[in-house]
Amino acid sequence: MKLYFSPNACSLAPHIVLRELALPFDLVRVDNQAKTTADGEDFLQINPKGYVAALQLDNGQVLTEASAILQYLADLKPDAELAPANGSWERVRLQEWLNFIASEVHGGLAVFFNSAIQGDIKAMFMATLFKRFAILVQTLERQDYLMGSQFSVADVYLFVVLRWADIHAINLREWPALAAFQQRVSARPTVIAALAAENR
């Protein structure tokens, strides 16, 4: 498998999961502005959407969107318990979290990468994002991970997008449960290894 990534992008989530599962893979860096890979390929030919993450399987198929990639990888090694079994109620709950993270947290933080978002508009987006943080806090104040005591792909995805808070001068210490969650996940050897590999 090949994982197309850009440092600090959401592609870090499948990168961490690949390491959690000890699956063989190649990392291919993408220039998000030029839409080219480190080896000179046109990234738009790989993923016409033009953004990472993209996972190219050994059969040539390309899978995109973090939530889909994370579940696909977790199902390759179900014994690792990074996702509940397909068809179970717990799996639906995982999908609920993944969708919430994608639309409300990922989207809520990504909007601030647009420098045109300023003033009252920025304040409005911030207020909405902080309401989403409150929902996360309600869960993470009573348990270590989104699904309970079991670390899952949803936790990986949340960890990755919450890292963007610092970039946007949002201090997660104002939400101790979120800060503690980030510290917990950042201590995992696979997270340390993935960050080191992407920042070489």
N, C-alpha and C positions, 0 to 999 in steps of 0.2 A: 504494500500500500504506500501511497504518497500523500502526505499532508501538506497542502499549500497554506502558508501562514505569513503573517506580518507580525513583527514584535508588538506586544501590547494590544493586539486585536483579539476578538472573541475566539479566534483559531487556537488560542492558548488552551481553551477548554478541552477540545478533542486531543490536543497534544498531551495534556496531563493524563487524560483517560487512557490513551495508548500506552503510556508508561505504567499507569496503575495495573493494566492488564498484561503487561510484558509482551505486547504484540510487536512483531517486526514492522518497521516503517521507515520511510525516507522523508526527511524534512526538506521542503522546497520553499525558499523565501520568495515573496512576491513584493514588488514595488507597487504600492497601492495607487500612486499617482500616475506612473507610466503604464501600469497594467502589463508589466512584463515580469517574468521570473528571473531568478538569479542566473539561470543558464540560458537566458535570451528568448525563451518562448513567449508567445503572445498569450497572456493569461485569459483574455476574452475567448480564446479558442477552447480553453479548458473549462472556464465558467463564464458564460455570457453575461451573468449578473454583474461580474466585474469586481466582486469582493470575496475575501476569505471569510470563513473557512471553506475549503473544498477538499474532499477526500477522494482520491482516485484509487479504485479497487484494482486488484490484480487482473481482472477481466476487462479493464479499460473503462468501466462505468464510473461516472463522477457523481458523488453525493454532496449536496450543499445544504446549508442551514444548520447551525450549531445543534439545535434540538434534535433534528433527525439524525445527524452524525453521531451524537452522543448515545442515542438509543440503539442505533445500529451496532456501535462498538460494544456497548454493554451486553447486547444479546449474543455476541461472539463468544463470550465467556460468562455464562450465567452464574457459574459457581462463585464468581467474584462478588456477586450481589451488589453491583453498582446500579442495577435497576431491577425492580420486581418483575415477576414473570408476565409476559404478554397475556392479555386477557383477564388479568386479575384486577380487583378493585384498587389495590395498591399501585398498580401500573397507571391506572387512570389518574390517581392522585399525583403521581410523578409527572405525568403529562400536564396536569393542571399547573404544577409549579413551573415546569419548563416554559409553558406558554406565558405565565405571569412574568417570569424573568425576562423572556424575549421581548414582550410587548411593553411592559411597564417599567422594568429596571434597565435593561439594555437600551431600549428606545428612549427612556427617560433621561439617561445619562449621555447617550450618543448625541442628542440634540445640541448639547453644549459645545460639541466640536465645531459647530457652525458659528463663526465669529460674528455673524450678523444678528444672532440672538442676544439682545442686550436690554437693559432697562426694565420696564414693566413686563415685557414679554418674558424675559429671562426669569423675573421674580415669579411670574405665574407658573412657568414650567417647574421651577424649583419647589414651589408650594405643592404641586401635584406629585412630584417625585418624593417629597418628604412624607406625604400621606402613604405612598407605597412602602417607604422605609418602615413606617409604623406597623404595617401588616407583617413585614418580616420580623420586626422586633417582638411582636406578640408571640410568634412561633419560637424564635431563637432565645427568648428569655426562659422558656420552659424545657427546651431540649437542645442538644448540641447541633443537630442537623435538621434540615427541612423535613425529612421523612421520619424523624425520631432519633434513635441512637445509631442508625445505620447510615454511613456516608454513602452518597449517591451521586450520579451524574448531575443532578440538579444543584448540589452543593458546589461542584466544580464550576458550573456555569455562573452561579451567583458570585462565587469568589472572583472569577475573572472580570466580570463587569463592574463589581464594586471597587476593583482596583482603580477604575477611572475616576472615582470620587476625588482622589488626591490631585489628579490633573486639573480638575475643575474647582480646586480650593474648597472642597466640601470635607470637613473634618469628621470622620466617622466616629471619633471619640464622643461626639455628641449623642451617639446611639451606642452605648456600651455593649449591648448584645451583638451588634454588627461588628464592632471593633474586635470583640472576643472571637467571633466566628472567623473573621479574616486571619487573626493570629493563629487559630487552631489549624485552619486549612494550609496556611503558608508554611507551617512546620512539617508538613508531609514531605518525605524524601522525593516523591515523584514531582511535586510542585517545585521544589528547589532545583531538581535536575532539569525540568522543562524550562524554567526561567533562565537558568545558566546556558542552556543550549540555544535559546532564542536571542540571547544578548551577547553572543560571541562576536 
